[in-house]
Amino acid sequence: MQFTGFPREALTFLDNIIINNSKEWLDDHKEEYEKYIVAPNKAYVEEMGEHLQILVPHIHAIPKINKSLFRIYRDARFHRLDPIKERIGIIFWQGTTHRMQSSSFYMHYDPFEVFVATGIRNFKPPLLAKYREYIKNDAKRESLHHILEELKRKGYTVPEPQFKRYPVGLDKEDTYAYLYLYGAMYAYTTFPPDEIFHSEAIIERNFKIYEDMLDLHQWVYELTCVTDCTSEAHYQTAPFAI
C-alpha cells in the first residue's frame, strides 16, 4: 500500500473509541481498524523508514504490531474500564536493546494532537544509572547541554527534569549539574492533525523534525551503546557530528 497520508476516518475511529471503549466494540469494528489504522500506519512506517535510513542506516522500521506499531490494547491488569488506547503510537529505533530503551524517532496521534519526539521517554533503573555515570564525563555533559539548548532555540520542547534531588556526592555548582535530575532524555513538538497530516506531506514534515533532532538521537544512542551495541556498526553522520 502506498502511503498517501493518515485518513480522516482514522480520527473518527479514535473518536468512537473514546465513546465506546471496550474489547467488544473493537471486535465489532475490526475491519475498520485494519483499514483506517493498521494499513496506513504500516505504509507510513515503510515510507518513513526509507527516509530515516538517510540519517540512520541501521534504523529499525518494522511495520508490525509490537515492533514499529504499538498494540492498541492497554494492559488489562490496569485498564479494565478502558482497555483500548485512544491514540496510536509509531516508533523507529536504533540499537540492540528493547525499543523503549533505545534511542528512537517516535510519533503518536489522536483526534486532537500529533506528538513527534526523538530520544528515550523514560529511563528504566539500569539505563538511568548508566546515564548518570555517562554524564560524569565533562565533554558528554557539555555536549548534551548544547544540543538541548539548540533544540529549544529552534522551537522544540525539552521536558522539565523529573527529579528534585541530586545524586549523592554530586557537585551541585557544576554548570550542567541540572542534567543529573533527568529521568529521560528526549525532545518533542506537537501540532494538530491538519491537512498535512492527512496527506503524504506528513512524511517531509516529520522527517525535517527528526533531522533537526538528529544530534540528540545520536547522543542518546551512544549512551545506550556504552556496553550494549558492540555488534552494530555505528552510522556516519559527519554533518551532524557532536
Backbone hydrogen bonds in HBPLUS format (Angstrom, degrees):
<---DONOR---> <-ACCEPTOR-->    atom                        ^
c    i                          cat <-CA-CA->   ^        H-A-AA   ^      H-
h    n   atom  resd res      DA  || num        DHA   H-A  angle D-A-AA Bond
n    s   type  num  typ     dist DA aas  dist angle  dist       angle   num
A0006-PHE N   A0197-PHE O   3.17 MM 191  6.23 168.0  2.18 149.7 146.5     1
A0010-ALA N   A0007-PRO O   2.97 MM   3  5.43 148.2  2.07 108.2 117.4     2
A0011-LEU N   A0008-ARG O   3.09 MM   3  5.55 126.4  2.39 108.2 119.5     3
A0012-THR N   A0008-ARG O   3.22 MM   4  6.63 156.3  2.28 147.9 154.9     4
A0013-PHE N   A0009-GLU O   2.83 MM   4  6.00 151.8  1.91 143.5 151.2     5
A0014-LEU N   A0010-ALA O   3.03 MM   4  6.35 152.8  2.11 142.0 148.8     6
A0015-ASP N   A0011-LEU O   2.82 MM   4  6.07 150.9  1.91 145.2 153.9     7
A0016-ASN N   A0012-THR O   2.98 MM   4  6.25 150.7  2.07 144.7 152.2     8
A0017-ILE N   A0013-PHE O   3.06 MM   4  6.44 137.9  2.25 139.4 151.0     9
A0018-ILE N   A0014-LEU O   3.19 MM   4  6.53 152.3  2.27 146.5 152.3    10
A0020-ASN N   A0016-ASN O   2.73 MM   4  5.86 150.7  1.81 147.3 157.0    11
A0022-SER N   A0020-ASN O   2.98 MM   2  5.98 114.8  2.42 116.5  99.9    12
A0026-LEU N   A0022-SER O   3.18 MM   4  6.51 164.9  2.21 150.0 153.7    13
A0027-ASP N   A0023-LYS O   2.84 MM   4  6.05 159.8  1.88 153.4 159.3    14
A0028-ASP N   A0024-GLU O   3.07 MM   4  6.29 147.8  2.18 141.8 150.0    15
A0029-HIS N   A0025-TRP O   3.12 MM   4  6.36 120.8  2.48 137.2 152.5    16
A0029-HIS N   A0026-LEU O   3.00 MM   3  5.01 142.8  2.14  98.8 110.3    17
A0033-TYR N   A0029-HIS O   3.05 MM   4  6.36 159.4  2.09 151.4 157.8    18
A0034-GLU N   A0030-LYS O   2.96 MM   4  6.22 161.3  2.00 153.3 157.0    19
A0035-LYS N   A0031-GLU O   2.99 MM   4  6.15 154.8  2.06 144.6 151.9    20
A0036-TYR N   A0032-GLU O   2.78 MM   4  5.73 175.0  1.78 159.0 160.7    21
A0037-ILE N   A0033-TYR O   3.01 MM   4  5.24 144.6  2.13 131.0 139.1    22
A0038-VAL N   A0033-TYR O   3.05 MM   5  6.43 160.7  2.08 153.1 158.6    23
A0039-ALA N   A0034-GLU O   2.94 MM   5  5.93 159.8  1.98 151.9 156.6    24
A0041-ASN N   A0037-ILE O   3.08 MM   4  6.02 150.3  2.18 147.7 156.8    25
A0042-LYS N   A0038-VAL O   2.93 MM   4  6.12 158.1  1.97 156.8 162.1    26
A0043-ALA N   A0039-ALA O   3.08 MM   4  6.34 158.7  2.13 149.4 155.4    27
A0044-TYR N   A0040-PRO O   2.87 MM   4  6.06 150.6  1.96 142.5 150.6    28
A0045-VAL N   A0041-ASN O   2.96 MM   4  6.22 160.3  2.00 150.2 154.7    29
A0046-GLU N   A0042-LYS O   3.06 MM   4  6.32 161.4  2.10 150.6 155.0    30
A0047-GLU N   A0043-ALA O   3.01 MM   4  6.21 163.3  2.04 148.7 153.3    31
A0048-MET N   A0044-TYR O   2.76 MM   4  5.83 173.5  1.76 162.6 164.5    32
A0049-GLY N   A0045-VAL O   2.80 MM   4  5.59 147.4  1.91 136.7 146.9    33
A0050-GLU N   A0046-GLU O   3.27 MM   4  6.45 150.5  2.36 138.1 143.7    34
A0051-HIS N   A0047-GLU O   3.29 MM   4  6.67 151.9  2.37 143.1 150.5    35
A0052-LEU N   A0048-MET O   2.83 MM   4  6.09 164.9  1.85 159.4 163.1    36
A0053-GLN N   A0049-GLY O   3.13 MM   4  6.30 136.6  2.33 141.9 151.6    37
A0054-ILE N   A0051-HIS O   3.02 MM   3  5.73 158.1  2.07 117.9 124.4    38
A0055-LEU N   A0052-LEU O   2.91 MM   3  5.27 129.9  2.17 106.6 119.0    39
A0056-VAL N   A0052-LEU O   2.71 MM   4  5.89 170.5  1.72 161.5 165.0    40
A0059-ILE N   A0056-VAL O   3.08 MM   3  5.50 149.1  2.18 131.4 127.4    41
A0060-HIS N   A0093-TRP O   2.72 MM  33  5.22 154.2  1.78 150.2 159.4    42
A0064-LYS N   A0062-ILE O   2.70 MM   2  5.65 140.5  1.85 110.6  97.7    43
A0068-SER N   A0062-ILE O   2.97 MM   6  5.17 152.2  2.05 153.9 152.6    44
A0067-LYS N   A0064-LYS O   3.11 MM   3  5.34 145.9  2.23 128.2 126.8    45
A0069-LEU N   A0064-LYS O   3.14 MM   5  5.67 157.5  2.20 152.8 146.6    46
A0066-ASN N   A0069-LEU O   2.69 MM   3  5.71 137.4  1.87 160.8 168.8    47
A0091-ILE N   A0068-SER O   2.89 MM  23  4.75 156.8  1.95 132.0 139.7    48
A0070-PHE N   A0089-GLY O   3.32 MM  19  5.53 161.0  2.36 149.7 145.1    49
A0085-LYS N   A0072-ILE O   2.73 MM  13  5.28 175.0  1.73 167.7 168.1    50
A0074-ARG N   A0083-PRO O   2.72 MM   9  5.12 171.0  1.73 147.4 150.4    51
A0078-PHE N   A0075-ASP O   3.03 MM   3  5.86 153.2  2.10 123.6 129.5    52
A0079-HIS N   A0075-ASP O   3.13 MM   4  6.14 127.2  2.43 142.9 156.1    53
A0088-ILE N   A0109-TYR O   2.88 MM  21  5.42 158.9  1.93 156.3 158.7    54
A0109-TYR N   A0088-ILE O   2.97 MM  21  5.42 143.8  2.10 137.9 148.6    55
A0090-ILE N   A0107-MET O   2.76 MM  17  5.29 154.0  1.82 167.4 172.2    56
A0107-MET N   A0090-ILE O   2.91 MM  17  5.29 145.1  2.04 159.2 161.8    57
A0092-PHE N   A0105-PHE O   2.84 MM  13  5.13 151.0  1.93 152.7 161.3    58
A0105-PHE N   A0092-PHE O   2.75 MM  13  5.13 156.8  1.80 154.0 161.9    59
A0094-GLN N   A0103-SER O   3.00 MM   9  5.81 154.9  2.06 166.3 174.1    60
A0101-GLN N   A0098-HIS O   2.90 MM   3  5.35 154.6  1.97 116.9 125.2    61
A0102-SER N   A0099-ARG O   3.40 MM   3  5.10 159.5  2.45 102.1 101.5    62
A0104-SER N   A0119-GLY O   3.14 MM  15  5.27 151.5  2.22 121.7 129.8    63
A0119-GLY N   A0104-SER O   2.90 MM  15  5.27 155.1  1.96 148.8 155.6    64
A0106-TYR N   A0117-ALA O   2.82 MM  11  5.12 177.4  1.82 154.6 154.0    65
A0117-ALA N   A0106-TYR O   3.00 MM  11  5.12 164.1  2.03 132.4 137.2    66
A0108-HIS N   A0115-PHE O   2.91 MM   7  5.29 150.7  2.00 145.1 153.9    67
A0115-PHE N   A0108-HIS O   2.84 MM   7  5.29 172.6  1.84 164.0 166.5    68
A0110-ASP N   A0113-GLU O   3.05 MM   3  5.62 146.7  2.16 150.5 160.6    69
A0114-VAL N   A0191-PHE O   2.74 MM  77  5.34 149.6  1.83 158.7 168.9    70
A0191-PHE N   A0114-VAL O   3.03 MM  77  5.34 145.1  2.16 141.9 151.9    71
A0116-VAL N   A0189-THR O   2.97 MM  73  5.52 173.1  1.98 166.3 168.2    72
A0189-THR N   A0116-VAL O   2.93 MM  73  5.52 146.4  2.05 152.2 163.0    73
A0118-THR N   A0187-ALA O   3.06 MM  69  5.73 149.8  2.15 156.2 164.2    74
A0187-ALA N   A0118-THR O   3.11 MM  69  5.73 147.8  2.22 151.8 161.6    75
A0120-ILE N   A0185-MET O   2.89 MM  65  5.44 163.6  1.92 137.6 140.8    76
A0185-MET N   A0120-ILE O   3.02 MM  65  5.44 152.9  2.09 155.4 163.4    77
A0123-PHE N   A0183-GLY O   2.82 MM  60  5.58 162.3  1.86 158.4 153.6    78
A0127-LEU N   A0124-LYS O   2.95 MM   3  5.52 118.5  2.34 120.5 135.2    79
A0128-LEU N   A0124-LYS O   2.89 MM   4  6.00 159.4  1.93 157.2 162.2    80
A0129-ALA N   A0125-PRO O   3.00 MM   4  6.13 162.5  2.03 153.5 156.8    81
A0130-LYS N   A0126-PRO O   3.08 MM   4  6.30 152.9  2.15 138.5 146.1    82
A0131-TYR N   A0127-LEU O   2.78 MM   4  5.97 158.9  1.82 151.1 156.8    83
A0132-ARG N   A0128-LEU O   2.99 MM   4  6.24 165.5  2.01 153.2 155.9    84
A0133-GLU N   A0129-ALA O   3.08 MM   4  6.28 148.1  2.19 141.6 150.3    85
A0134-TYR N   A0130-LYS O   2.80 MM   4  5.95 154.8  1.86 149.5 157.5    86
A0135-ILE N   A0131-TYR O   3.01 MM   4  6.28 157.4  2.06 157.2 160.6    87
A0136-LYS N   A0133-GLU O   3.18 MM   3  5.44 160.1  2.22 107.1 112.1    88
A0137-ASN N   A0134-TYR O   3.25 MM   3  6.11 166.6  2.27 117.9 121.8    89
A0141-ARG N   A0137-ASN O   3.02 MM   4  6.23 163.2  2.05 160.0 165.1    90
A0142-GLU N   A0138-ASP O   2.95 MM   4  6.10 163.8  1.98 150.7 155.2    91
A0143-SER N   A0139-ALA O   2.92 MM   4  6.00 160.3  1.95 145.5 151.4    92
A0144-LEU N   A0140-LYS O   3.08 MM   4  6.21 158.0  2.13 144.7 150.0    93
A0145-HIS N   A0141-ARG O   3.15 MM   4  6.39 160.8  2.19 146.1 151.2    94
A0146-HIS N   A0142-GLU O   3.08 MM   4  6.39 162.7  2.11 154.0 157.4    95
A0147-ILE N   A0143-SER O   2.98 MM   4  6.19 152.2  2.06 146.9 154.8    96
A0148-LEU N   A0144-LEU O   2.98 MM   4  6.21 165.5  2.00 157.4 160.1    97
A0149-GLU N   A0145-HIS O   2.98 MM   4  6.21 158.9  2.03 150.4 156.7    98
A0150-GLU N   A0146-HIS O   2.97 MM   4  6.08 154.2  2.04 143.2 149.7    99
A0151-LEU N   A0147-ILE O   3.02 MM   4  6.29 156.3  2.08 148.7 155.0   100
A0152-LYS N   A0148-LEU O   3.00 MM   4  6.24 158.2  2.04 149.3 155.0   101
A0153-ARG N   A0149-GLU O   2.94 MM   4  6.14 148.8  2.04 141.3 150.4   102
A0154-LYS N   A0150-GLU O   3.07 MM   4  6.36 138.6  2.24 140.7 151.1   103
A0154-LYS N   A0151-LEU O   3.14 MM   3  5.09 126.3  2.44  92.9 106.5   104
A0156-TYR N   A0151-LEU O   3.00 MM   5  5.44 157.8  2.05 154.0 146.8   105
A0155-GLY N   A0152-LYS O   3.00 MM   3  5.07 155.6  2.06 102.6 110.2   106
A0157-THR N   A0188-TYR O   2.88 MM  31  5.30 174.2  1.89 163.8 163.2   107
A0188-TYR N   A0157-THR O   2.90 MM  31  5.30 155.1  1.96 145.9 154.2   108
A0163-PHE N   A0181-LEU O   2.93 MM  18  4.83 161.6  1.97 154.3 154.9   109
A0170-LEU N   A0167-PRO O   3.30 MM   3  5.86 154.1  2.37 139.0 137.3   110
A0174-ASP N   A0171-ASP O   3.15 MM   3  5.72 167.0  2.17 115.7 119.6   111
A0177-ALA N   A0174-ASP O   3.10 MM   3  5.07 168.3  2.11 115.1 114.3   112
A0179-LEU N   A0176-TYR O   3.11 MM   3  5.95 164.1  2.14 123.5 127.3   113
A0180-TYR N   A0177-ALA O   3.00 MM   3  5.84 160.9  2.04 126.1 130.4   114
A0181-LEU N   A0178-TYR O   3.03 MM   3  5.58 161.8  2.07 115.7 121.6   115
A0182-TYR N   A0179-LEU O   3.33 MM   3  5.75 169.5  2.34 112.3 114.8   116
A0194-ASP N   A0192-PRO O   2.77 MM   2  5.51 120.1  2.13 116.8  99.4   117
A0198-HIS N   A0194-ASP O   3.32 MM   4  6.71 141.8  2.47 143.6 153.7   118
A0198-HIS N   A0195-GLU O   3.12 MM   3  5.15 126.7  2.41  95.1 108.7   119
A0199-SER N   A0196-ILE O   2.97 MM   3  5.13 160.2  2.01 114.9 116.3   120
A0202-ILE N   A0199-SER O   3.24 MM   3  6.15 174.3  2.24 123.5 124.9   121
A0203-ILE N   A0200-GLU O   3.10 MM   3  5.92 160.7  2.13 121.5 125.9   122
A0205-ARG N   A0201-ALA O   3.07 MM   4  6.39 162.8  2.10 153.2 158.4   123
A0206-ASN N   A0202-ILE O   2.98 MM   4  6.00 172.0  1.98 145.7 148.3   124
A0207-PHE N   A0203-ILE O   2.87 MM   4  5.94 155.3  1.93 146.6 154.8   125
A0208-LYS N   A0204-GLU O   3.02 MM   4  6.11 156.7  2.07 144.8 149.8   126
A0209-ILE N   A0205-ARG O   3.22 MM   4  6.58 151.8  2.31 143.6 151.1   127
A0210-TYR N   A0206-ASN O   2.90 MM   4  6.21 164.7  1.92 156.0 159.5   128
A0211-GLU N   A0207-PHE O   2.78 MM   4  5.98 151.9  1.85 149.0 157.6   129
A0212-ASP N   A0208-LYS O   2.93 MM   4  6.13 156.9  1.99 145.0 150.8   130
A0213-MET N   A0209-ILE O   3.06 MM   4  6.31 139.6  2.22 141.6 152.9   131
A0214-LEU N   A0211-GLU O   3.22 MM   3  5.09 167.9  2.24 107.0 108.6   132
A0216-LEU N   A0213-MET O   3.11 MM   3  5.46 121.2  2.47 105.8 119.5   133
A0217-HIS N   A0213-MET O   3.06 MM   4  6.40 162.8  2.09 154.7 160.1   134
A0218-GLN N   A0214-LEU O   2.86 MM   4  6.11 163.3  1.89 156.8 160.7   135
A0219-TRP N   A0215-ASP O   2.94 MM   4  6.14 156.0  1.99 144.4 151.2   136
A0220-VAL N   A0216-LEU O   2.96 MM   4  6.18 170.5  1.97 160.2 161.5   137
A0221-TYR N   A0217-HIS O   2.83 MM   4  5.98 156.3  1.88 149.5 157.3   138
A0222-GLU N   A0218-GLN O   2.93 MM   4  6.10 161.4  1.97 149.1 153.2   139
A0223-LEU N   A0219-TRP O   3.07 MM   4  6.37 145.9  2.19 141.7 151.3   140
A0224-THR N   A0220-VAL O   3.04 MM   4  6.39 161.2  2.07 153.6 156.7   141
A0225-CYS N   A0221-TYR O   2.97 MM   4  6.17 131.3  2.21 141.3 155.6   142
A0226-VAL N   A0223-LEU O   3.30 MM   3  5.63 167.7  2.32 113.7 114.9   143
A0232-GLU N   A0229-CYS O   3.12 MM   3  5.44 158.2  2.17 110.8 117.5   144
A0240-PHE N   A0237-THR O   2.84 MM   3  5.44 144.7  1.96 121.9 132.7   145
A0241-ALA N   A0238-ALA O   3.20 MM   3  5.01 172.6  2.20 108.4 110.0   146
